[in-house]
Amino acid sequence: MKVLTVTGYKPFELGIFNEKHQGITYIKKALYKKLQELVEDGLEWVLISGQLGVEIWTAEVVFDLQLDYPELQLAVLTPFLEQEEKWNEVNKELYEFVLSQADYVDSITKKKYESPAQFRLKNQFLVEKSEGICLVYDEEHEGSPKYMLETAKKRAEREEYPIIMVTSHDLQDIVDEEKFSSF
């Protein structure tokens, strides 16, 4: 697999309301572990839409991985222009930083927000342009990633399209490892 889409929960869906929340550390460690394995197996591109939460944290993980794997690249393919328009200043700054460091940035619909159809187009586009998907998502705890998962499952029914899940159990394993290693 050379191209992977990564998505997952938005921060508020996880009860995370600032960038210093401990949970972000565990999510990033889980993503780092998964992406590192995939890079060592030939992964070249990570695709995100730039939404807050898991996708922005994924970008930060990719930047960390690029120190050891400079061939790994990040593409930010936004659903529409100026998606950050109504975000607060802290989130805008983080987003602008991610865009400035990404290897490729573009907007799928080339216009500002008009309708929810732009999110469906984004899901379709990211699934079609990738060879697999990684979601930080637990089907027992529904949230916005379910729509991307549904799109991915439709493709997986037609052809081989790996769906890699990082669940709450995976995150708990990382928390437990951290606790164990601190003894």
C-alpha positions in Angstrom: 0.0 0.0 0.0 1.5 3.3 -1.1 -1.4 5.7 -0.4 -3.4 5.7 2.8 -6.3 7.9 3.9 -6.4 8.6 7.7 -9.4 10.0 9.6 -11.2 9.7 12.9 -13.0 11.5 15.6 -13.1 15.3 16.0 -11.8 16.5 19.4 -15.2 17.2 20.9 -16.4 13.7 20.0 -13.7 12.5 22.4 -14.3 15.0 25.1 -11.1 16.8 24.2 -11.3 20.6 24.3 -7.6 21.7 24.3 -4.4 20.5 22.7 -2.8 19.7 26.1 -5.3 16.8 26.8 -3.4 13.6 27.7 -5.6 11.6 25.4 -4.0 13.2 22.3 -0.6 11.7 23.3 -2.0 8.2 23.3 -3.8 8.7 20.0 -0.6 10.0 18.4 1.4 7.1 19.8 -1.1 4.6 18.3 -1.0 6.4 14.9 2.8 6.6 15.0 3.0 2.8 15.6 0.5 2.0 12.8 2.0 4.4 10.3 5.6 3.4 11.0 4.7 -0.2 10.2 3.1 0.8 7.0 6.0 3.1 6.0 8.4 0.2 6.5 6.1 -1.8 4.2 6.2 0.9 1.5 3.7 3.6 2.4 4.5 6.8 0.6 1.5 9.1 1.0 -0.9 9.9 3.9 -4.1 11.7 2.8 -6.2 13.8 5.2 -8.9 16.4 4.7 -7.5 18.6 7.4 -10.3 18.4 9.9 -9.6 19.1 13.6 -8.9 16.1 15.8 -7.4 12.9 14.5 -6.6 14.3 11.1 -4.5 17.2 12.4 -2.9 14.9 14.9 -2.1 12.5 12.1 -0.4 15.4 10.2 1.8 16.0 13.3 2.7 12.3 13.5 3.6 12.3 9.8 5.9 15.3 10.4 7.6 13.3 13.2 7.9 10.2 11.0 9.4 12.3 8.2 12.5 12.8 10.4 13.3 9.1 10.0 11.4 8.5 6.8 11.8 11.6 4.6 10.1 9.7 1.7 6.8 9.8 3.5 4.5 12.6 2.3 1.4 14.3 3.5 -1.5 15.5 1.3 -4.2 17.7 2.8 -7.3 17.6 0.5 -9.9 19.8 2.0 -13.6 19.3 1.2 -14.0 23.0 0.4 -12.1 26.3 0.4 -11.5 28.1 3.8 -12.8 25.2 5.9 -11.1 26.9 8.9 -13.0 30.2 8.4 -15.1 29.8 11.6 -12.5 28.1 13.8 -10.9 29.9 16.8 -7.4 31.4 16.5 -5.6 28.5 18.2 -7.1 26.0 15.8 -6.5 28.2 12.8 -2.8 28.6 13.7 -2.4 24.8 14.0 -4.2 24.3 10.7 -2.1 26.9 8.9 1.0 25.2 10.3 -0.1 21.8 9.0 -0.9 23.3 5.5 2.5 25.1 5.4 4.4 21.8 6.2 2.3 19.5 4.0 3.7 18.2 0.7 0.5 18.8 -1.2 -2.5 20.9 -0.5 -5.7 21.3 -2.5 -9.5 21.7 -2.2 -11.7 19.0 -3.6 -14.7 21.2 -4.6 -12.7 24.5 -5.3 -15.4 26.6 -3.6 -16.4 27.6 -0.1 -18.9 25.6 1.9 -22.3 25.3 0.2 -23.8 22.0 1.3 -23.2 18.7 3.1 -22.8 17.1 -0.3 -19.2 18.5 -0.2 -18.5 16.2 2.7 -19.8 13.2 0.8 -17.7 14.2 -2.2 -14.7 14.4 0.2 -15.3 11.0 1.6 -15.7 9.5 -1.9 -12.6 11.2 -3.2 -10.3 10.2 -0.4 -11.4 6.6 -0.5 -11.0 6.4 -4.3 -7.6 8.1 -4.3 -6.1 5.8 -1.6 -5.3 2.1 -1.4 -6.5 1.7 2.1 -7.8 3.6 5.1 -7.0 4.0 8.8 -9.6 5.2 11.1 -9.3 6.1 14.8 -12.9 4.9 15.4 -14.9 2.5 17.5 -18.2 1.4 15.9 -19.6 1.1 19.5 -19.1 4.8 19.9 -20.6 6.4 16.8 -19.3 9.7 15.5 -18.6 11.6 12.3 -16.0 9.0 11.0 -18.9 6.6 10.4 -19.6 8.2 7.0 -16.1 7.7 5.8 -16.2 4.1 7.1 -19.4 3.4 5.2 -17.8 4.8 2.0 -14.7 2.6 2.6 -16.8 -0.5 3.2 -18.6 0.0 -0.1 -15.3 0.0 -1.9 -14.0 -3.0 0.1 -17.1 -4.9 -1.1 -16.0 -4.4 -4.7 -12.3 -4.8 -4.4 -9.4 -5.2 -1.9 -9.4 -2.1 0.2 -7.9 -2.6 3.7 -9.7 -0.9 6.5 -7.4 -0.5 9.5 -9.1 0.5 12.8 -7.6 2.0 15.8 -10.2 1.4 18.5 -10.6 2.3 22.1 -9.1 -1.1 23.0 -5.9 -0.2 21.0 -5.7 3.1 22.8 -6.2 1.4 26.2 -3.3 -0.9 25.3 -1.1 2.1 24.7 -2.2 3.6 28.0 -1.5 0.3 29.8 2.0 0.0 28.2 2.8 3.6 29.3 1.7 2.8 32.9 3.6 -0.5 32.9 6.8 1.0 31.5 6.8 3.8 34.2 7.3 1.2 37.0 
